[in-house]
Amino acid sequence: MTDPIADFLTRIRNAQTAGHRKVDVPASKLKRAMAKILVDKGYIAKFINIEDGKQGVIRMFLKYDSYGHPVIRDLKRYSKPGLRVYEGSANVPRSQNGLGVVIVSTSKGVMTDKEARKLNVGGEILCTIY
């Protein structure tokens, strides 16, 4: 697999399109940090780590509104393996004029765009969520 982050986002997107309540993805430290941000910002209900003797699995429980529509409206990969996108703290983009979340991988860890601006750090723009 050349882009595990794109696979992570695609699994979430496909599970929501199919109306599943949970989705399993192969685990890594970066994916756990991204899942934690999704829980903190209210895009998914919760996630648990399942040990399988290899790298492990992250099971995420998806959220839907009262009409059965997914809470995550848009989920896009920003930086790609063929074209990495790095921005300084002043140029970190906003998603939907601040209504969405941009996940940034910085030297101080994986965080949202607002946290990166607050700590005055830049880094690789991983994805945007709305």
C-alpha positions in Angstrom: 0.0 0.0 0.0 1.5 3.3 -1.0 -0.7 5.7 0.9 -2.1 4.3 4.2 -3.7 7.7 5.1 -5.7 7.7 1.9 -6.8 4.1 2.7 -7.8 5.2 6.2 -10.0 8.1 4.9 -11.5 5.9 2.1 -12.5 3.2 4.5 -14.3 5.8 6.6 -16.0 7.3 3.5 -17.1 3.9 2.1 -18.4 2.7 5.5 -20.5 5.9 5.9 -21.8 5.6 2.3 -22.9 2.0 3.0 -24.5 3.0 6.3 -22.2 0.9 8.6 -22.0 1.7 12.3 -18.4 0.7 12.6 -15.3 0.4 10.5 -12.0 -1.4 11.1 -8.7 -0.1 9.8 -5.1 -1.3 10.2 -3.5 0.5 13.1 -0.5 2.9 13.3 0.5 5.7 15.6 -0.5 8.3 13.0 -3.9 6.7 12.4 -4.6 6.5 16.1 -3.7 10.3 16.4 -6.1 11.1 13.6 -8.9 9.0 15.1 -8.4 10.8 18.4 -8.8 14.1 16.7 -12.0 12.8 14.9 -13.4 11.8 18.4 -12.4 15.1 20.0 -14.1 17.1 17.3 -17.2 15.0 17.3 -17.0 13.4 13.9 -16.9 9.8 15.2 -18.4 8.4 18.4 -15.4 6.5 19.7 -12.6 4.2 18.7 -10.9 1.2 20.3 -7.6 -0.5 19.7 -7.8 -4.2 19.0 -4.6 -6.3 19.3 -4.4 -9.1 16.7 -0.8 -10.2 17.2 0.5 -8.1 14.3 0.1 -4.3 14.0 -3.4 -4.2 15.5 -6.7 -2.8 14.3 -8.5 0.4 15.1 -12.3 0.0 15.3 -14.1 3.3 14.8 -17.8 3.8 15.6 -19.3 6.2 13.2 -21.8 8.9 14.0 -25.0 9.7 12.1 -27.5 12.6 12.6 -31.2 12.0 13.5 -32.1 11.6 9.8 -29.5 8.9 9.3 -27.0 11.1 7.4 -23.3 10.8 8.2 -21.9 13.5 10.5 -18.8 13.7 8.2 -20.0 15.5 5.0 -16.6 15.8 3.3 -13.3 13.9 3.9 -10.4 14.7 1.5 -6.7 13.9 1.4 -4.7 17.1 1.0 -1.0 16.1 0.9 -0.3 13.0 -1.3 2.8 10.8 -1.6 3.6 12.2 -5.0 3.1 15.8 -3.9 3.6 16.6 -0.3 2.1 19.9 0.9 3.9 21.7 3.8 2.8 25.0 5.2 4.1 27.4 7.8 2.0 28.3 10.8 0.7 31.5 9.1 -0.4 29.7 5.9 -2.1 26.6 7.4 -5.4 26.4 5.5 -8.9 26.5 7.0 -11.6 24.1 6.1 -15.0 25.7 5.3 -13.9 29.0 6.8 -13.1 27.5 10.1 -16.2 25.3 10.4 -14.3 22.1 9.4 -11.0 20.7 10.6 -7.7 20.4 8.9 -5.3 17.7 10.3 -1.7 18.8 10.3 1.4 16.6 11.1 3.8 18.9 12.9 7.1 18.4 14.8 5.0 18.6 18.0 2.7 15.8 16.9 -0.5 15.5 14.9 -3.0 18.3 15.6 -5.8 20.4 14.1 -5.2 23.6 12.2 -6.4 25.8 15.1 -3.9 24.1 17.5 -1.1 24.5 15.0 -1.8 28.2 14.6 -2.0 28.6 18.4 1.3 26.9 19.0 2.8 28.7 16.0 4.0 25.5 14.2 3.6 24.4 10.6 3.9 21.0 9.0 2.4 18.6 6.5 -1.3 19.1 5.7 -2.7 15.6 5.9 -6.5 16.0 5.3 -9.5 18.2 5.5 -12.8 17.2 7.2 -16.2 18.9 7.1 
